Amino acid sequence: MRRYLPAPLRASLSRLKRRLARRVVRSAATADKYRYVFIVTYGRSGSTLLMSMLNTIPGYRINGENNNALYRLHQAGAAIDRASREHSGAEHQSARGAWYGMPRVEPRKFRQELVDSFVTHVLRPEPGDRVLGFKEIRYTKSDMPDLADFLRFLRGAFPHSKIIFNHRNVSDTAKSSWWARNERSVEKLKIADERLSAVAADKRHFHFYYDEIDDSLENIRALFRFLGEELDEAAVRRVLNTRHSPAPAKYAIDTPPAPREGSSAESRSSRQPQ
């Protein structure tokens, strides 16, 4: 006869099982275990809205920003790779060499373990996840002068990945939040947008335009076709109607009647994209 377990104990055991399952998933996480989607853009472009729409897809875990952490890991890997190529001669085999120890360095393994660690500890997959990724806004020229090199790294380090370039009208973006305080915002955003636009669309790269979202959801449907995923229209419309980001001008957001004069309710026009 099975021994009876009190409800609190059963609940504790259930939580423990879930924690152990998550640990098993994370300890085994490597870059080639999952598919990936990366959102590449600049600030105030509607990228949080895009991220939320992608997270309506079952099995997707697209995280928010991480302060360009993966770019720093790319730089670390590139630095070791360059040092290994340039300073692995016989003169560095002994302790008399300025680059002593460099001939023994394993750049490829170092880079791969950086990537695997990023997946395990930053993206943090959960049981049931099949597509991981994140959105990042730090792709202006000052943030990342070597954009082409980083995109090449992304494609190589995450072979089953797709990249979405998110665009928004530069003039509107320049009026939003911190950009409005920058005298050169239009110039900087134009350069940033042109750099992203220069990457050709193909089976791994897609250009998404925030301002083209309308009631038909056609550009969202095109995005989901690019990803090979089914569109849950009701779920996507719920995201579009959620306050974390405004509905683009062409989309008729489902809002309650306007508040009476003097009401403290926030108007739609006061919302700003992320």
DAGI-V668865 format. One record per pair of residues at least 12 apart in sequence whose C-alpha atoms are under 7 Angstrom apart, sorted by sequence separation. I is the first residue (numbers start at 0). GAP is how many residues later the second one is. D is the distance in Angstrom with one decimal. If there is no record, write none. Layout:
BEGIN
i->[I;I]
gap->[GAP;GAP]
d->[D;D]
END
This chain:
BEGIN
i->[86;173;240;240;87;88;86;87;170;169;83;83;169;169;83;245;245;80;166;244;245;79;244;245;244;244;76;164;76;76;212;213;214;210;212;213;214;209;212;72;162;163;164;165;166;167;161;162;163;164;165;166;167;168;161;162;163;164;165;166;167;163;140;139;62;60;67;58;59;64;58;59;60;61;62;63;64;67;58;59;60;61;62;63;64;58;59;60;61;62;63;70;30;50;30;29;28;30;29;28;28;26;25;42;34;35;36;37;38;39;40;41;33;34;35;36;37;38;39;40;41;33;34;35;37;38;39;41;25;33;40;41;25;24;24;24;21;21;46;44;39;44;35;36;37;38;39;40;34;35;36;37;38;39;40;31;34;35;36;37;38;39;40;30;38;44;43;43;45;55;55;52;52;51;48;45;47;45;46;44;45;43;44;43;42]
gap->[12;12;12;13;14;14;15;15;15;16;18;19;19;20;21;22;25;26;26;26;26;27;27;27;28;29;30;31;33;34;35;36;36;37;37;37;37;38;38;41;41;41;41;41;41;41;42;42;42;42;42;42;42;42;43;43;43;43;43;43;43;44;51;52;60;68;68;69;69;69;70;70;70;70;70;70;70;70;71;71;71;71;71;71;71;72;72;72;72;72;72;79;84;84;85;86;87;88;89;90;91;93;94;94;95;95;95;95;95;95;95;95;96;96;96;96;96;96;96;96;96;97;97;97;97;97;97;97;98;98;98;98;99;100;101;102;104;105;119;122;123;123;124;124;124;124;124;124;125;125;125;125;125;125;125;126;126;126;126;126;126;126;126;127;127;128;129;132;164;179;180;183;186;187;196;199;226;227;227;228;228;229;229;230;231]
d->[6.3;5.6;5.6;6.0;5.7;7.0;6.5;4.3;6.5;6.5;5.9;6.6;6.2;6.3;6.9;7.0;5.6;5.3;6.8;6.5;6.2;6.0;6.0;6.1;4.8;6.4;6.9;6.5;6.9;5.1;6.2;4.6;5.1;5.9;6.3;4.1;6.4;6.9;6.2;6.6;6.1;5.9;6.1;6.2;6.1;6.0;4.6;4.9;4.9;4.8;5.0;4.9;5.3;6.9;6.0;6.4;5.9;6.0;6.1;6.0;6.0;6.8;6.5;5.0;7.0;6.6;6.8;5.9;6.0;6.5;4.4;6.2;6.2;5.5;6.1;5.3;5.5;6.5;5.1;4.8;4.9;4.6;4.2;5.2;4.9;6.2;6.1;6.5;4.8;6.5;7.0;6.9;6.7;6.9;5.6;4.8;6.6;6.6;6.8;6.6;5.6;6.9;5.1;5.1;6.3;5.1;6.4;5.3;6.3;6.3;6.4;4.1;5.6;4.6;4.8;4.9;5.4;4.4;5.8;4.9;6.0;5.8;6.3;5.2;5.9;6.3;6.5;6.1;6.4;6.8;6.3;6.7;6.3;6.9;6.5;6.4;5.7;6.3;6.7;6.3;7.0;5.2;6.3;5.6;6.4;6.1;6.0;5.8;5.0;4.3;4.9;4.9;4.8;4.9;5.2;6.8;5.6;6.2;5.8;6.1;6.0;6.3;6.8;6.0;6.8;6.4;6.0;6.5;6.4;6.3;6.8;5.7;6.3;6.6;5.9;7.0;5.3;4.7;5.9;6.3;5.0;5.4;6.2;4.6;6.7]
END
